[in-house]
Amino acid sequence: MQGMMIARAKELLQNGTVNRVLGWQTGEFVYDITPAVFETAEELDEKFVYNAFCGNNLSKYLVKETKKDGKILVFLKPCDTYSFNQLLTEHRFDREKVYAIGIPCDGKTSGEMVKSKGLSGITGIDEDGDNITVHTIYEDKTFNRDEILEERCRTCKSKKHVAYDELIGEDGEVLDSHRFDMVAKLEAMTPDERFAFWRSQLSKCIRCNACRNVCPACTCEKCVFDNPASGIAQKAAADSFEENMFHIIRAFHVAGRCTDCGECSRVCPQNIPLHLLNRKFIKDIDELYGDYQAGAEVGSRAPLVNYTAEDVEPSIVYHREGK
Amino acid sequence: MLKISLSKIQDLFAAIAADEALYIPADNAGQPQFMRWQEGLAMTDALNTVRSAKDFFFPQTENLVSFKIQGKSIEIVDPRTETEDFVVFGVRACDVRSFSILDRVFLVDPKDTYYENRRKHGTLVSMACSRPAETCFCHTFGIDAAEPEGDAVCWKTEDSLYIRANTEKGEKLLEKLRPMMEECGDEAVKAQQEKTHEILGKLPLNNFTTEKFDGDVLLKVFNSDKWKSLSEACLGCGTCTFVCPTCQCYDIRDFDTGHGVQRFRCWDSCMYSDFTLMASGNPRTSQLERFRQRFMHKLVYFPANNDGIYGCVGCGRCLSKCPISMNIVKVAKCLEGEL
């Protein structure tokens, strides 16, 4: 796949369709991959990579990249195409300045994920179909791909690309993913249990803002939490109230716009399952307003910014007993 | 050297905690962090905590002073109470070294009395590494992971914990623990150290060095055109700075309580758009400049002002945690080609 992508990128650079390529570049180890802009065939040959560790969703970079001259080629995994569409719906970048190639994805893992299996001293990895062998200075260990996939990939919602100019490889289908199972578990808890769960998770927050900064739905020019004139700017979570509020306010702000790409949880240095907050909103929207997938198409009116006579009444809060 | 069976480590913790607060690296909701020991709390198996031990001496937020306003009078209140003595147990060699860097910032005149007070009351018990990770490069800065600094130092083998004092504070702590431990030779420790050194030699960053960087190359590094591609994907989050054991920048702000002012400080990050914000705005207007600041500080400005000592201890946290996997190793390797 990587070879085909590099070959096609070179062609598009050479025939002038694009002048830059947005992709992933290799790092020091096998897993520390960085999003990068490539401008020459040599750079592509030297550093371009596409493997099981290319988890970064590149869509949000288009906001910045389309402000520059020329056209940029971007490679999008199926889930990234939902963010791509959502950003277009919100008029966040110029579609004319982007050439999008959809690429298949077998699910991604990460250095953190591999390390969570007790491995350390990682020196290399071999992918052989569904078997992934991790080499370390201490031992070699082979996993079935599913075992070391990130949670968002184990509950993948779609292998289908919803936006592209061309595809490399076969397109997939929207999947029945069980991604709301954990939300259902949280809903089944008593309010005290649920509060304890979230306090335990959110108390780990170091307020680094990585979740916000990586989020394709967080594209405000100036975040209210960074704006000293807002009166609620915060550089630190001074107490548990603020820890809770930052994440809850953010979840509210992206409600109906979050495509469930899962970047927030991927980047959290404390492994807080932040995507569960967003999934709760998605599940509620599905149940109260009918199934809706943000980013499935460009220009759709999200239930929360639309009015229909069938909309639920505010009293639903009482009927649902606060769940 | 003293020794105790690992099966009795909880007794050891209890003995320390009887007189002072004890913090050990433990798992909290799946993440290793320093937690106050209470009966039954076990040490994590993880190599290191997500947040470093700097929190104990330089907390993420703290109240500095408050002002109570009544009519035309302002009362200035120092919120500090007597600091309790505390022990931080199981600090890795990299993190222990970070305090000699932080001390150079906070303990030079004018001394930061908040930090100084905690340093006086805190005892650091370090833990030698026996299973370093690929992200480790403490040896780059002359740190021996198998022989950490600290008031006292521990080595954990399969069945025993060995401990030796390095300072008076450490001696004092060991005096208390002596009755429950047995005197022993250092053969087991030496054997472990030898093995660890062998592993360190196999680590991918074994040959990584920053020695080309110092104050003399300041302008060359500052003006390098490599910063553009290095910083291109930076999200401008504060992960690297907040997990870093040596990042020490902070902001001081006033909070209006309605009947007075609470002046507090909190960690700041050079990656943030409102870092060093002044009436005229942020002097570093682009992410490239903010990104550059962090690495210039660690690799150039800090050694230039501090006898060649770098502002990094090679703990590898930023290598593991950066959302886009950009870090000091990649930056130094990329820039050194220009020097």
Interface residues (C-beta under 8 A of the other chain):
Chain A: G27 E28 F29 Y31 D32 I33 T34 P35 A36 V37 N56 Y61 G111 E112 K115 S120 G121 I122 T123 T136 I137 Y138 S200 Q201 S203 K204 I206 R207 C208 N209 A210 R212 N213 V214 K222 D226 P228 A233 K235 A236 A237 A238 R266 V267 P269 Q270 N271
Chain B: N28 A29 G30 Q31 Q33 L47 V50 R51 Q60 T61 R131 P132 A133 E134 T135 I199 K202 L203 P204 L205 S229 E232 A233 L235 G236 C237 G238 T239 T241 F242 V243 D251 R253 F264 C266 W267 D268 S269 Y272 S273 D274 L277 L319 S320 K321 P323 I324 S325 M326 N327 V329 K330 K333
